[in-house]
C-alpha cells in the first residue's frame, strides 16, 4: 500500500472534526456521504489504523484518529502556505443562502463586500425559506444564510429589524360589521409569520380563513394582488411590493429580525465581512414612506 497521503482525504478528516459529523462534513465539502466515508476508509487502509469508533448513534475519533487529525492540520497548513507563497490561485466557493425577503436588497450589498474583501472567492446563491436555510447551515451545506427571525429563537446574529406590515390589493375592503372573518394569504406551514398573523387577528376576536397559500413570496403576493385576502409580510427599507398597499386598520404586529447564520468552521473573516455588510445596509438605507390605505 502506498505511504502517500491524499490531501483531499486529509481535508475530509479536518472537515469531519470542524463540522461535528459525517453528514455535515459531506455537505460542507460538497460531496456525497458515501464518497466521504470512502475517503476515511482509504486513509485507514493507508495508515493501517482505525480513525473512528461508534459512539451511540454517531462516531467519535479514536486516539489514533486524534493523532492523525493533528498531523492532517499541520500538513494542510504547510501545503496551503506553500501555494500562497507561490501565488498559486485556489478556488474558494462561499455558498450564501437568503430568504426571498432579503434577497433583492440586502444580498447584493453582502456579495459586493465579499467580492471586494476576497477577490478570488466565487459566490453561489441559494434562495429559500428560513426554516430550510437554517437546516442547510446546520448540515454545512450553506456557509452563510440571511434568515427571518420572527420567533426570536432562530440563532445567529441580528443585523437589522424589518417592520411587519399588512398588505392588500388597492381594491380590497375589510369585512363589514356583520362579518368578523378575515381571509389570509400566507406561506405554507411551517411559517412563523403565518402563526403571528393568525394569533394577532384571533386576539381581536376575528375568525381567520387561509384563502390561499404558497411556498414562495411571489406566490403570496400574487394572491394578494388578486384580491384574495391580506398578507403579513416584512418590509425591507420601507419598500412596498408593486401592486399592493399597506393597511393600517389591522392589528399592529411589530417587527422581525434579520439574522445571519454561519456554518460551523467557516472562515471568521468571511463571516465578519458578511455581518459588516448587512449592518451597513441597515445603517445607511433610507426608508421611503409606505403607501398606506386605511
N, C-alpha and C positions, 0 to 999 in steps of 0.2 A: 504493500500500500504506500502510495506517495506520502512523503512527510511534509509536502507543501500545503499550507493553509489557504483556503479560498477566502478572499477578503469579503465577498458578499455573504458568505456563511458567518463570518465574524460579525458583520453588520447586523445580521439577523439575530445573533445571540445578544448583542447590545440592545437591539430594539425590544426583545422579549423582556429584558430587565427594566428598560425605561418605560415601557408601556404597561407592564404589570400582567402580561399574559400572552398566550399564543395568538388568540384571535385578534386582539388589539394590535399586536405587532405585525400580523399579516396585513391588516388594513393600513397601518402606517407605512409599511414597505410597498404597498400596492401589489401584493402577490397573494395567491390563494393560500389557505391554511395548509392544505396538503403539501404545497411547494415549500412552505416554511418548515413544516415538520421534516421534510426531506433534507433541508439544509442542516437541521440538528442531527439527523441520523448520519449524514456524511461526515460531519465534524466528529461525532462519537466514534465512527469507524476509523477515521484517520488518526485520532488520538488514542484509540483503544481504551476509552474510559467513558463512564456514564455521566452525563451532564445534568440530567433531570431525574427526579423521582416523584411519584404520585403523592399528593397530599390532599386528602378529601376528594373533592371533585375537580381539583386543579393540579398544577405541577409546581414543584419548587426546585431551585438549584441545589445540586449535591455539593459537598465540599470541593470535589474536582471541578464541578461546574462553576463555582465561585472563582476558583483559581484561573480557569480558562477565560472567564469573563474579564477578570482584571488584565490578563495578557492581551485579550482582544482589544480592549480600550487603548492600551499602550500602543499596540501595532497600528491601529487606525489613526491615532493622533500623529504618529510619526509619518505614516503614509500620506495623510491629508496635508500635513505641514510641508512635506516634500513637494507635493503637487502645487501648493500655494507658492512656494519659493520658485518653482519652475514656471509659474504662471500658466499652468495647465487649467483651462476652464472646466469647471464642474457644474453640471446642470443641477439646479436646485428648484424643486417644484413646491409651491405653497398652495395647498387646497383651501379655499375660502368659501364658507357657506354663509348664506344670508336669507333672512325671511324676505318675502316679497315687499313688505312694508318699508324696509330699509335699502333694498337693492338699488332703487333708482337714484337715491340722493346720497346716502352715506357710503355705499360701497365704492363708487368711483373715487371718492377722496382717499379712502384707505388704499386702493390699488395704486393711485398716483404716489402715495407716500412710500409704499413698498418698492415701487419701481425706482424712485429717487434714492432710497436708502440702500437697496440691494439690486444694482443694475443687472446682475446675472440671474436673477430669480424669475422663474416662469410661474405665473399665477393661473390656477384653474378654479372655476367657479361652480358652486352647487347652490341652487335656489330651492328652498323647500319650507316646510312647516317647522316651527320652533321645536316641537317635540321630536321630529325626525332628525333635526340638526344636532340637538343635544345628544341623542343616541349615537350619531355618527362620530361626534367628537369623543365621546366616551370609548368608542371602539378604536379610535385612532384613525378612522377613515378620512376625517376632515381635520385640518390643522387649526383653523380659526373659524368661529361662527358668530354672526350677529343674530341674537335671538330676542324675541319679545318676552320680557319678564313681567307677565301680567299677574301671576300668582304671588310673586315675590320670593320664591324659593328655588329659582332656576339655577342659581350659582353663577360663577363668573364675576366680571366687574362691570358695574353700570357706567356707561359713558354719557348717558343723557336720559331725559324723560320725554315721552311722547304723550301729548294730551289725547284723551279718548273722546270722540265726538260721535253723535248720531247723524247718519246720512240718509237722505231720501231723495226720490226724484222731485224735481221742482213742482210737479203737479200733485204730489202725494198729499192727502189730507188725513189728519189724525181722526180716530174714531169719534163719533158723536157722544153725547151724554148718556145715551141708552146702550152703548156698546163699549165694554171695557177691554175688548180683545185687541192686542197689538200683533200684527203679523211681522215676523222677524226673518231677515235674510242673514244666514250665518255660515261660518265654516263648519265642515263636518267634524264630528267629535273624534278624538278629544280636542277641546278648544277652550282655553281659559277665557277668551273674550266672549264666547257664546255663554259660558257659565255666568260671567259678570253681568251681561245684558239681561239674561233671564232673571237673575236674582234681583237686580235693580228694579225691573218692571214689576216683578212679583211683590216687592216690598211696598209698592204703591197700590197694591190691590188689583193689578191688571192681570188678565189672563194672556198668556203668550202662546202663539202658534208659530212654529217654524214653517214658513210658507215655501222657502227654498233654501237649499244648502249646496255648498261646493267645496272642493278641496283646494281651490285656488282663489287668490284675491280677485282676479279678473272675473271669475265666475260669480263671486259675491256681488261685485259692482254691476255686473250685467243684470242680476236680479233686481238690484236697487234701481238702476236706470229704467228698467221695465215697469217700475211702479208696484212691484210685488209686495214690498214691505220696506222696513227700515233696517239699517245695519249699524252695529257699533264697531268703529274702526279707529286705529291710531292715526294721528296727523303728524307727518314729518315736516318740520319747519313751517307749520301752519298751512301747508298746501292742501287745496280741496281737489279731489279727483274730478275730472271732467264729467259733466252731465249730471252731477248731483249737487245738493246743497246741504249744509249743516243745519240741524234742528236744535233750537234751544228750549223747546217745550216738552222735552222728555228728561228723565232724571239725570242729574249730573253724575258722572262716573269717576272723574279724576284723571289719572294718567297711568301709564305703564312704563317700566324701564326698558331701555335697550341695552342689553348686556353683551359683552364679548366673552366667549368661552374659548379656551385654548387647550389643545390636547396635551396630555402628559408627555414631557420630554421635548416639547417644542423649544426651538432656539429662543431664549429670553429676549434677544434683540428684536426678533420678528414680532413677538407678542407686544413688546413695548411700542414698536412703531405703529402697529395697528391700533393700540389703545390711544396713543397720542393723536393719531389722525382722526379717530372717532370723536374724541373730546374736543379737538379743534373745530370740527364741523359744527358741533352744538354750541360752541362758544362764539362762533362768528356768523352763524346762519341768522338771517333776518326773517321773521315770521310774518308773512302777509296776513291781512285781516281775513278771517273766514267769511264766506258768503253765507249768511245765516237767514233761515226762514223760521218764522215763529207762528 
